[in-house]
């Protein structure tokens, strides 16, 4: 799917820098950045779910450790 993305000059410079760092085109850098962010969001969500599980499953132990 084709898409037009408008950047400020600063954002374009940052994308150029990122593309050069990764050794890819700006289009590839943009796709990779989006994919990396999705992975990061998924990881953060799994951490939150894990923490919520531990806090509920071991609430009594955690409370006793705090005493």
C-alpha distances in whole Angstrom, upper triangle without the diagonal:
4,7,10,13,16,19,23,25,26,22,21,24,24,20,22,25,23,21,24,26,23,23,20,17,16,13,14,17,14,12,16,17,15,16,20,20,19,21,24,24,24,27,29,28,30,33,33,34,36,38,38,40,42,43,44,45,48,48,52,52,50,53,56,54,54,58
4,7,10,13,16,20,22,23,20,18,22,22,18,20,23,21,19,23,25,23,22,19,16,15,11,13,16,13,12,16,17,16,17,20,21,20,23,25,25,26,29,30,30,32,34,35,36,38,40,40,42,44,45,46,47,50,50,54,54,52,54,57,56,56,59
4,6,10,13,17,19,20,17,16,19,19,16,18,21,20,18,22,24,22,22,19,16,14,11,13,15,12,12,16,16,14,16,19,19,19,22,24,23,25,28,28,28,31,33,33,34,37,38,39,40,43,44,44,46,48,49,52,52,50,52,56,54,54,57
4,7,10,13,15,17,15,13,17,17,15,16,20,19,18,21,23,22,22,19,16,13,11,14,15,12,13,17,16,15,18,20,20,21,24,25,24,26,29,29,30,33,34,35,36,38,40,40,42,44,45,46,48,50,50,54,54,51,53,56,55,54,58
4,7,10,12,14,11,10,14,14,12,14,17,16,16,19,21,20,21,18,15,11,10,13,13,10,12,15,14,13,16,18,18,19,22,22,22,25,27,27,28,31,32,32,34,36,37,38,40,42,42,44,46,47,48,51,51,49,51,54,52,51,55
4,7,10,11,9,9,12,13,12,14,17,17,17,19,21,21,22,19,16,13,13,16,15,12,15,18,16,16,19,21,19,21,24,24,24,27,29,29,30,33,34,34,36,38,39,39,42,44,44,45,47,49,49,52,52,50,52,55,53,52,55
4,6,8,6,6,9,10,9,11,14,14,15,17,19,19,20,18,16,12,13,16,14,12,15,17,15,15,19,20,18,21,23,23,23,26,28,27,29,32,33,33,35,37,37,38,41,42,43,44,47,48,48,51,51,48,50,53,51,50,54
4,5,5,6,9,10,11,12,14,15,16,18,20,21,22,20,18,14,16,19,17,15,18,20,17,18,22,22,21,23,26,25,25,28,30,29,31,34,34,34,37,39,39,40,43,44,44,46,48,49,49,52,52,49,51,54,52,50,54
4,6,5,6,9,10,10,12,14,15,16,18,20,21,19,17,14,16,19,17,15,19,20,18,20,23,23,22,25,27,26,27,30,31,31,33,36,36,36,39,41,41,42,45,46,46,48,50,51,51,54,54,51,53,55,53,52,56
4,5,5,6,9,10,11,12,14,15,16,18,20,19,17,14,17,19,16,15,19,19,17,18,22,21,20,23,25,24,25,28,29,28,31,33,33,34,36,38,38,39,42,43,43,45,47,48,48,51,51,47,49,52,50,49,52
4,5,5,6,9,10,10,12,14,15,16,18,17,15,12,13,15,13,11,15,16,13,15,18,18,17,20,22,21,22,25,26,25,28,30,30,31,34,35,35,37,39,40,41,43,45,46,45,49,49,45,47,50,48,47,51
4,5,5,6,9,10,10,12,14,15,16,15,12,9,11,14,12,11,14,15,14,15,19,19,18,21,23,23,24,27,28,28,30,32,33,33,36,38,38,39,42,43,43,45,47,48,48,52,51,48,51,53,51,50,54
4,5,5,6,9,10,10,12,14,15,14,13,10,13,15,12,13,16,17,15,17,20,20,20,23,24,23,25,28,29,28,31,33,33,34,37,38,38,40,43,43,44,46,48,49,49,52,51,48,51,53,51,50,54
4,5,5,6,9,10,10,12,14,14,13,10,13,14,11,11,14,14,12,15,17,16,16,20,21,20,22,25,25,25,27,30,29,31,33,35,35,37,39,40,40,43,44,45,45,49,48,45,47,50,47,46,50
4,5,5,6,9,10,11,12,11,9,6,9,10,7,7,11,11,10,12,15,14,15,18,19,19,21,23,24,24,27,29,29,30,33,34,35,36,38,39,40,42,44,45,45,49,48,45,48,50,48,47,51
4,5,5,6,9,10,10,10,8,6,10,11,8,10,13,13,12,15,17,17,18,21,22,22,24,26,27,28,30,32,32,34,36,37,38,40,42,43,43,46,47,48,48,52,51,48,51,53,51,50,54
4,5,5,6,9,10,10,10,9,12,13,10,11,15,14,13,16,18,17,18,21,22,21,23,26,26,26,29,31,31,32,35,36,36,38,40,41,42,44,46,46,47,50,49,46,49,51,49,48,52
4,5,5,6,8,9,9,8,11,10,7,9,12,10,9,13,14,13,14,17,18,18,20,22,22,23,26,27,27,29,32,32,33,35,37,38,39,41,43,43,44,47,46,43,46,49,46,45,49
4,5,5,6,5,6,5,8,8,5,8,11,10,10,13,14,14,16,18,19,19,22,24,24,25,28,29,30,32,34,34,35,38,39,40,41,44,45,45,46,50,49,46,49,51,49,48,52
4,5,5,6,8,8,12,11,9,12,14,13,13,17,18,17,19,22,22,22,25,27,27,28,30,32,32,34,36,37,38,40,42,42,43,46,47,47,48,52,50,48,51,53,50,50,54
4,6,8,10,11,14,12,9,13,15,12,12,16,17,15,17,20,20,20,23,25,24,25,28,29,29,31,34,34,35,37,39,39,41,43,44,44,45,49,47,45,48,50,47,47,50
4,6,9,10,12,9,7,11,12,10,11,14,14,13,16,18,18,18,21,23,22,24,27,27,28,30,32,32,34,36,37,38,39,42,43,43,44,48,46,44,47,49,46,46,50
4,7,9,12,9,9,12,13,12,13,17,17,16,19,21,21,22,24,26,26,28,30,31,31,34,36,36,37,40,41,41,43,45,46,47,48,51,50,48,51,53,50,50,54
4,7,8,6,6,10,11,10,12,14,15,15,18,19,20,21,23,25,25,27,29,30,31,33,35,35,37,39,40,41,43,45,46,47,48,51,50,48,51,53,51,51,55
4,5,5,6,9,10,10,12,14,15,16,18,20,21,22,24,26,27,28,30,31,33,34,36,37,39,40,42,43,44,46,47,49,50,53,52,50,53,55,53,53,56
4,5,5,6,9,10,10,12,14,15,16,18,20,21,22,24,25,27,29,30,31,33,35,36,37,39,40,42,43,45,46,47,48,52,51,48,51,54,51,51,55
4,5,5,6,9,10,11,12,14,16,17,19,20,21,23,25,26,27,29,30,32,33,35,36,38,39,41,42,44,45,47,47,51,50,48,51,53,51,51,55
4,5,5,6,8,10,10,12,14,15,16,18,20,21,22,24,26,27,28,30,32,33,34,36,37,39,40,42,43,44,46,49,48,46,49,51,49,49,53
4,5,5,6,9,10,10,12,14,15,16,18,20,21,22,24,26,27,28,30,31,33,34,36,37,38,40,42,43,44,47,46,44,47,49,47,47,50
4,5,5,6,9,10,11,13,14,15,17,19,20,21,23,25,26,27,29,30,32,33,35,36,37,39,40,42,43,46,46,43,46,48,46,46,50
4,5,5,6,9,10,11,13,14,15,17,19,20,21,23,25,26,27,29,30,32,33,35,36,38,39,41,41,45,45,42,45,48,46,46,49
4,5,5,6,8,10,11,12,14,15,16,18,20,21,22,24,26,27,28,30,31,33,34,36,37,38,40,43,42,40,43,45,43,43,47
4,5,5,6,9,10,10,12,14,15,16,18,20,21,22,24,26,27,28,30,31,33,35,36,37,38,41,41,38,41,44,42,41,45
4,5,5,6,9,10,11,12,14,15,17,19,20,21,23,24,26,27,29,30,31,33,34,36,37,40,40,38,40,43,41,41,45
4,5,5,6,9,10,11,12,14,15,17,19,20,21,23,25,26,27,29,30,32,33,34,36,39,39,36,39,42,40,40,44
4,5,5,6,9,10,11,12,14,15,17,18,20,21,23,24,26,27,28,30,31,33,34,37,36,34,37,40,38,38,41
4,5,5,6,9,10,10,12,14,15,16,18,20,21,22,24,26,27,29,30,31,32,36,35,33,35,38,36,36,40
4,5,5,6,9,10,11,12,14,15,16,18,20,21,23,24,26,27,28,30,31,35,34,32,35,37,36,36,40
4,6,5,6,9,10,11,12,14,15,16,18,20,21,23,24,26,27,28,29,33,32,30,33,36,34,34,38
4,5,5,6,9,10,11,12,14,15,16,18,20,21,22,24,26,27,28,31,30,28,31,33,32,32,35
4,5,5,6,9,10,11,12,14,15,16,18,20,21,23,24,26,26,30,30,27,30,33,31,31,35
4,6,5,6,9,10,11,12,14,15,16,18,20,21,22,24,25,29,28,26,29,32,31,31,34
4,5,5,6,9,10,10,12,14,15,16,18,20,21,22,23,27,26,24,27,30,28,28,32
4,5,5,6,9,10,11,12,14,15,16,18,20,21,21,25,25,22,25,28,26,26,30
4,5,5,6,9,10,11,12,14,15,17,18,20,20,24,24,22,25,27,26,26,30
4,5,5,6,8,10,10,12,14,15,16,18,19,23,22,21,24,26,25,25,29
4,5,5,6,9,10,11,12,14,15,16,17,21,20,18,21,23,22,22,26
4,5,5,6,9,10,10,12,14,15,16,19,19,17,19,22,21,21,25
4,5,5,6,9,10,11,12,14,15,18,19,17,20,22,22,22,26
4,5,5,6,9,10,10,12,13,17,16,15,18,20,19,20,24
4,5,5,6,9,10,10,11,15,14,12,15,18,17,17,20
4,6,5,6,8,10,10,14,14,13,15,18,18,18,21
4,5,5,6,8,10,13,13,13,15,18,17,18,21
4,6,5,6,8,11,10,9,12,14,14,15,18
4,6,6,5,9,9,8,10,13,13,13,16
4,6,5,9,10,10,11,14,15,15,18
4,6,8,9,10,12,14,14,16,18
4,5,5,6,9,10,11,12,15
4,6,5,6,9,10,11,13
4,5,5,6,9,10,11
4,5,5,6,9,10
4,5,5,6,9
4,5,5,7
4,5,5
4,5
4
